[in-house]
Amino acid sequence: MREPLNFGYAGRLLEVDLEQGKVETVPFDRELAASYLGGKGLGARILYDRLACGTDPLSPGNVLVFATGPLTGTPAPTSSRVLVCTKSPLTGLWLDSNAGGFFGPVLKRAGYDGVILTGASSKPVILIIDGKGVRLEDASELWGLDTFETHRRLKERLGRTYRVAAIGPAGEQQVPLAAIITEGRAFGRGGAGAVMGAKNLKAVVVAGQGKVEVHNPDAFRRSLREAQNEISIHPDSGGGRPKYGSNVIYSFIKEAGVLPIKNFQGGTYPGMDEVSEHVLAEKYYREDRACFACPIKCGKLAVVAGGKYDGSWVEGPEYEDMWSFGAQCGNSDIGAIIQAEYLCDYYGLDAISVGNTIGFSMECYERGILTEEELGFAAPFGDDDAIIKLVHLIGKKEGIGELLGCGVRHAAEQLGQGSQDFAMHVKGLEIPAYDPRAAFGMGLAYATSDRGACHLRAWSVGAEVLDGSNRMDPFSTEFKAEYVKNQQDWFAVIDSLGLCLFGTFPLSPRQVTDLVYHLTGLETFSEAEKLLQAGERIYNLTRLFNLREGATGKDDTLPRRLLDETLTTGPARGQKLDLQTMLQEYYFIRGWDTEGRPKREKLVALGLGEVAGEG
């Protein structure tokens, strides 16, 4: 008889067959937890084992997993995170997307480490998990509602203590840029909202008051005090981020020439200096908001007072969205940025991809590839009215919004006329707010990310631009491969434990290891090296998932604009990004062959020998 998971885990997974309307509770295997931790690792193992190669992401055969980590729902600082894992309808590859707030901790306290959703319901439903059990209920009256109204009605009906993860009209219509929204937070990237819509699942609602048991309470409390102290004295988490939120880096990134301008063309735009973290804090922030167990409180409620967008509000805007609806679109109206991000939450859309796609469409308009007749209005860079109109069209899947809602890769394939060269994506996922020509490591991070262009797989810009004491040369390829590889493995660990990256930046691997080891007592968690090996195992497994789905080393690349065009202004002017040198070094360090395939000996060393050759 296998030993149960008593500490740090609920010890149970919930399986829901939406087609049959059946729910089943199964044990969370101790060996699975030891090898894959939870969160991303748990989702990766489930998806790799259960999803048939070539499955249409919007078919009933796709699998959707909500997965917490062992630290989710504990007093550990920033232990709010929960992952959604599935096959992306935007990229056709691996997708995990995480969110903070309270949904994950409450799911854990309701008695489940994760929820595995299969099949598709014949009618709209909601999944309710609470003290009364697990049940599927009709959601016909909620279908068509925006995410805010959906949250309001569900809380009014079930109670304020219930936590909600829901889709809006974009998810219902299976827009590939659709997100899942949980009380102002988003499982944003890659189209998980469309998968939920394809399954006719409007929302997952959870309530629970259970307790997460601790293996060594005294040692865990000591580790908690140390972690909390490190966070409180760190200049970022203890000072700048609580004041400015995720926009604390905005001016630094802009001055270093890393902020992409007008669809990564570079240069400046009118009013550019009017957009900053300082203006946001002074004129728009009204209150701080924090996720579960978070001392940082980086969430901000921003409200527009006066002007064209008077009364608009959002929980944010986050740094990425300040860029996507600002510099990416040549727009300096912060009110429009706030309204655009609000609309993304309203419809249930990924604000990074939507803003990136709008910037792409504006360049297409200025080049004559998209006309005013096709769009229904003029859409030059800097036109805030056009930004708002395009968000509405994408959210409603109307007019040009039906094409743009499929992302820049698909739009460029349909539009042609050279637009593929400036469709800013990697593997189909739109590139976020860092120009890799000004921070070379980010180019490698984007190219090798398992879900497509992503700053949350490796964030080398922190060392290349923001580190004041041990900065790496942003224009050198030296040491970038090793740095990116190590961050990818460590970030996979953090995403599997249920922690927020903001809370772990001030902590050493040893401090994180102490937290999870004293919580769980599992030997895997006793040394940082063992945790890092688990992260490497997880990253190799998602690589195998993508190879099995048809990706190759040729997909580990960047848009032509980033490889062939140099910036003409700023600190990075004239710099040429050498991706191939970094990429081949990266493959070597990873133990992959020159085509980016994990070698058998590497997989065996990671305990993945049984899947060697399947990719």
N, C-alpha and C positions, 0 to 999 in steps of 0.2 A: 504494500500500500504506500502510495507516494505521500510525502510529508506536505501538509497544507501550507499555504501562505498566510501566516498569522499576523505579521507585522509589516506596516507600511502599505499593505495592499488590502483591498476588500476581499480578494481571493476568489472573485466570481466574474464571469463575463455573461452578458445577455445577448442571446441570438434571437433575431427577429426576422421571420420569413413574412415579408409584406404581402406576397402573393397569396399565401395560404392563411394569413392572419394568425400565425402561430408564434408563440414566444417560449423560449427555453433558457433556463439558467444552467451554465456549465462551469466547472472549476477552472480557475486560471492556473495552469500548470506551473509548478515551482521551477522546473528546469527551463521552461520557456522564459520565465521572469529572470532567471539567472543569466540567460544568454542574451536576451533582448530588452531587458529592463522594464519596458512599458511604453506608453506614448507612441512615438514614431517607430521604435523598434518592434513593438507589439503589432502595430499596423502593417509594417513591412513584412513580417513573417506571415501574418494572416493573408495578406493580398498575394504574396508570392505563392503560397500553398493552395489558395482557393480559386484564384482567378485564372480562367483559361486564356491562353495566349490569343490575342486578336479579338478579344471581347469588345464590342461596341460600348464605349463609356456611358452612353445614354440608353443602353438596353437593360432589361431586367437582370441580365447576367452579371452586371457590374456589382461590386461589393463596396459598401460604404461603412467605414469604421470610425466611431468616436472612441478615443483611447486616452485615459489619464496615465500619469506616471506615479511611482511610489511616493514622491514628495507632494503631489497634488493634494490639496485639502489639509495639509499639516501646518503647524506654525512656522515652518521654514520660510524665510523672506521670499516673496514673489512666487509662492507656490500655487499659482492660480491656473496654470496652463493645461489645456486639453487639446489633443490633435484630432483632426479629421483626415483620414487616409482613404484614397480611392484612385481609380484610373482617371486621369484628367480628360475631359471632353475638349479642352483647348489645345493640349499638346499630344494627346494619345499616349502619354507616358505616366510614370509614377507621379503622384501628387500627395503631399501632406501639407496641411495648412493649420496653423494653431491660433488660438485666441485665449485671452485672459478673461477677467471679470469674475463671475461666480458660478458659471455653469459647470465647469469641471469639478471644483471642490464639492458642489452639491451632488453631482452624479456619483462621486466617490462615496459620499456620506449616505447616499441612497442605497449603497451596498454593491456597487459595480465598478470594476476597473475599466470596463469598456463595453460598447454596444456594437454588435456586428449586424448590419442590415443587408438583407438579400432580397431578390425578387422585386416586384413592383405591385402596388395595390391597384385594384381596378377603379378605385374612387379616392378622392382626397381624404387623407387621414392625418391624425396627430398621434404620436407615441407619448404616453404618460407613464412616468416611473415615479412612484411615491410610496408612502407607508401602506397604501391599500393594495399594492402589487404593481403589475405591469399590464397595460391595456392599450389597445388601439381604438380610437374613437373617430367618428365621422368629422370631417373638417370642411364640408361643402360650404358652410356659411363663412368660412375664413378664406376660401380660395378667391384670389383676385385682390385681396387686401395688401396694403403695404406692410412693411415689417413693423413699423411703429404701432399701427392699429392692431396688428396681429398680437403683438406683445400685450397691448392694453386689454384687449378682450380676454386673452387667456388668463392674465393675472386677475382680472375682474371676476372671471368665472371660477378659477381654481384657488386663488389666494395670492397675496403679495409675496409670500415666501417661495413660490415656485419660480424656477429659473428657466428661461426659454431660449432655444436656438431655432430660428425660423427663416424661411425664404420669403421673398417678395415676388412681385410680378415678373421680374427677370428670371428668377429660378423656375417659376411655374412654366414659363415659356421656353425653358431650356436654353437660355442665352449662354454661350460658352464663357462669358465674363462674369457670370452670376456668382454671388457669394452667399454664405450663410451668416446671418446677423444674430448676435446674442447680446442684447441690451447695450447697444452702442459700440460693441466690439465686433470684429469680423473674422470669420474663417474666409479670408479674402481671395487668395490667389488661386488661379487654375481652374475655376469653374465647378467647385464642389456643390454650389447652390443649384446648378443645372442638373447634376446627378440626383440630388434630393428631389428636384421637381420631376424628373423622369420617373422617379419611384412613387410619385403622387404623395409624397410625405411633406406636409406643410410645416410641421414643427415637431421638435422633441422637447418635452417639458419634464422637468425633474424637481423633486423635493425630497429632502432627507435630513435626518438629524443624527446619523450614526457617527461613531468615533473611529479615528484611525489609530490603531494600537501601535505602541512604540516598543521596540525590543529592549533598549537600554535607556530608560527615561533620564537618568542623571547625566550620562554622557551626551545624550541628545540635547539636553538643556544647555550644557556647556558649549556644544557646537553651535547652537542657536545664538547664544550670547556673542560668541566670536564673530559669526557671520553678520549679525545685526550691527555690531560695532564697526566692522570693516565697511559696510554699506554707508553707515552714518558719517564716517570721516572721509570717505572718498569724495574728491572734488566734483565728480559728475553726479553720482547718485545722492550724495549728501548736500549738494548745493545747486548746481546748474540745472539738472533735470527736473527737480521739484519745482523750480521757478518757471522754466521755459518749456517743459515737456520734452518730447522727442525733437523739437525744433532747436534745442540747445546747440546743436552742431551747425545750424544753417549758415551763419556768417562765416565760420571757419571753412566750410566746404566751398562757399561761394568765392572767398578770397583766394583759395588754393586753386581755383579754376576747375574744380571737380563737378560743379553744378551744371548739368546739361541744359543748354539753351536752345529753344526752338527746334525740338526734335533732334537734339545732339548736333546742331550745326555750329554751335559756339557763338561767340560775340556777346553783344548786350541787347537790351530792348528797353523802350521807354518806361520809366518808372521802376526799373529793376531795383534800385536802392531803397524803394519804399516798402519792399517786402523783406521782413526780417523778424527774428524771434523777439526783438525788443519792441517793435511796433505791436506785435501780437499780444505780448504780455501787458503792455501799457494801455492798449485801446480795446482789446477784444476779450481777454480772459476774464471770466466772472467767478469761477470757483475751481478748486482742485478736486479731482476724482481719482480714487484708487481701486485697484483690483483687490481680490481677497489676499490677506496677509502681506500687503505691500506697503513698506514704509516710504517709498519714493514718491508716490502720488503724481505720476507723470501725466495722468489723464487730465484734460482741461475742458471745461465748458466754455465755449467761445460764442459770443453774441454780437451781432452787428447792430450798432445804434446809429441811425441816420443814413441818409443816402439811398441809393437805388435798392439795396438789399436790406433795408431796415427791418429788424426783427428776425432775420435769418440766424440760425444757431446750429451748432454741431458739437458732439463730444470730440474735440480735436481743435483745429486741423492738425493731423500728424505731419511730421517732416516730409514724408514721401508724397503726401497729398498737397502740401504747400508747393512742392515742386511740380507734381503732375498737372495741376490746374493753374500753376503759376508760370515758372520759367519754361517748362516744356511747351506751353502754349503761348509764350510771350505775353502773359497777362500779369498786370501789377495790381489788380483790384482784389484785395483780400476778402471783401464781402462776397465777390463771385466765387472765390476759392471755398469759402465756408458754405455757401449755398450749393456748390457742386458736390462737395463731400457729403452734405446732408442728403442730397438727392440719391447719391450712391447708396447710403444707408437705407433710404426710403424704398428704393426699388430692389435693393439687395444686389449690389454690384461691387466688384473689386476696383477701388478708386485709383490704384496705381496703373492698372491696365487700361482703364477707361481714359484717364488723362493722357497716358502715352498714346493711345489710339487717336484721341482728338488732336494731339499735336501732329501726328502722322497725317491725319486728314487735312489739317491746315496747310501743311507743306504741299500736299497733293493739290489743294485748291490754288495755292500761289503759283504752282507749276502748270496749272491748267489740266491736270489729270482728273480732278473732280471739278465739276462746274457748278455755278450757282443754281442752274436748273436741276441738276442731279441732287444737290443738297437741299434745295428749297430756300436757300438764303446764302448770303455771302459769309465766308468763314476764313478771313485772313488771320494771321497771328495777332494776338492781342485783343481780339474781339470777344469780350466777355459774354455778350448776348449769344454768340454762336456756341460758346462752351456750354452754356446752360441748355440751349435748345438741343444740342447733340447728346447730352446726358439723358434728357427726356426721351429722345428717339431711341437710344440704345436700351434704356430701361423698359420702354414699351414695345421694343422690337418692331418699330415702325419706320417706313421710308429707308433712308440711308443707314439708319440705326440697325437694321437687320444685318447688313453687311459688316458694319463696324463692330457690332456686338460679338462677332466671331473672332475678333482680334486682328492685329496688324499682319500676321503671316498670311492668313486667309484673305484679308482685304487686298493685300499686295498681289497675291496670286490672281485674284479676279481683275484687278485694275491694270496690272502690267505697266507698260510704258516706263520701265526702269524703277518703279516704286519699290521693288524688292530690295534695292540697294540701300534704301533709307527706312525700311520697315524695321524698327528697333526691337528685336526679339532674339532670344536664343531658344532653340527647340520649340518655338511657338509661344513662349511666355515672354511678355513685354519686359524690357529692361527697366529697372528702377533708377533712383535719383543719384547716380554716380557715373561720371564719364570716365571710363577706364584709360583713356589716353592721358589723363592727369594722375592716375593711380594704377599702375600696370597690374598690380596684383588683383584688382577687381576684375580685370579682363579675364584672367585665368579662373577666378571664382565664378564668374558668369558662365564661362564656357564649359566648366566641369560640374556645375550644379545639377543635382539629380532631378530637379523639377523644372529646369529651364532657368532663365536669367533670374538670379535671386541674390540679394545682399545678406540673407539670413542663413546661408550655408557656410560662407566665410566672409568676414568683414575686414579685409586687409587694409581698407582705407583708414581704419583706426590707427594702425601702426604707420601707415604711409603719410598721413596728413595730420592726425589729431594728437599723436603721442608727443608730448613735449620733452620727454627725457631720453627716449630710446628710439627715435624715429628712423624708419627705413626709407631709403631713397625711393621716392615714388616713380622715378623714371628708369629704374634698374630692374632687370629680370632676376638679379641675384637673390637667392634665398626665398623667392616668392613661391616656388613650387612646394617646398617643405612647409612654409607658413600656411598656405592655403589648405594643404592636405591635413595638417594637424588641426586647424580650426574646423574643417568639415567634420572630422571625427569627434572633436570635443562638442561642437554644436549639436551633433546627432545625439550625444549623451544627454545634453541639457534638454533637448526636445523630447527625450525618452523618459527623463526623470520628472517632468512636469514643472520645470522652473522657467522663469522669464530671463532672457538674455541680459536685460538691463540690470537685474539683480545679481547676476553672476559675473559681470565684468569686474567688479571690485574683488571677487573671491578667487583664491588659488584653487587648482584641482584638488589639492589635499583638503581644503576646507569643505568643498562640495562632497568629497568622498566621505569625510567624517560625518556629515549630516546624514547621508543616505545609508551608511553602514550602521550607525548607531540606531537609526530608525528601523532597518529591516533585519539586521543580523546576518544577511546573506554574505557568504564568503566572496562572491564576485565583486561586492562593493567594498571590500576591505582595503584595497589599494588603488590609487589613481591609475596606475598602469593597466589594471584589469578593467577599469571603467573605459579607458581609452581604447582598449582592444575591443570592447563591446561596441563602441562607437564606430570603429573601423569595420567590424563585422556588419553592422547595420548599413553603413554606406556602401559596402561591397554588394550587399543583397539588393539594395535599390538599383545599383548599377546593373546587376544581373537581370532585374525586372525590366529595365529599359532595353537592354540588349535583346532580351527575349521578345520584346514588342517591336523590334526592328531598328532601333537606334544603333548607330555605329560611331566610331571615333570621328568620322567626318562631321558629325553633328556637334562635336565639341569645338565650336567656332563662334565667331562674332559677325555682325553685319558688316558688309563691305565698307560702309562709311567709317567704322571704327578701325579697320585694318589698313585702309588705303588713303583716307583723308586725314590730314593733320589739322589741329587747331591753329588758328591764325592770331589769336589774342590770348592774353593771360599767361600765367607761369608755365603752362604746358605747350605754348606755341611752338610748332615745328617738331614736337616729339612724335616718334613713330613707335607704335605698340608692336612688340615682337612676341606674338602669342605662341608661335610654334616652338621656340626655344623653351619657354616655360612649360608648354604642354608635354613635350617629350621627357623633360626632367620630372614632371609630375607623374607621368605614367610609370617611369622607372622607380620612383620613390614609393609609389602605390603597390608595386609588384604586379603591374599590368603590362601586357605586351605593347608593341609600338602602335597597335590599332586600338588600344584602350580596352582590351579584354583582360579581366583578372586571370592571372596564371593559376593553374591547378594547385601548385604548391602553396600559393598565397591563400587560396580558399581552404585548403586542408589545414593550414596553420591557424585559420580563423574559426575552424569548426564547421566549415561550409562544404566539406568534401562531398557530401551527398548530392549537392546541386552543381558541382563542378562540371562544366561543359554544357549545362542546360541553356546558358545565355547565348 
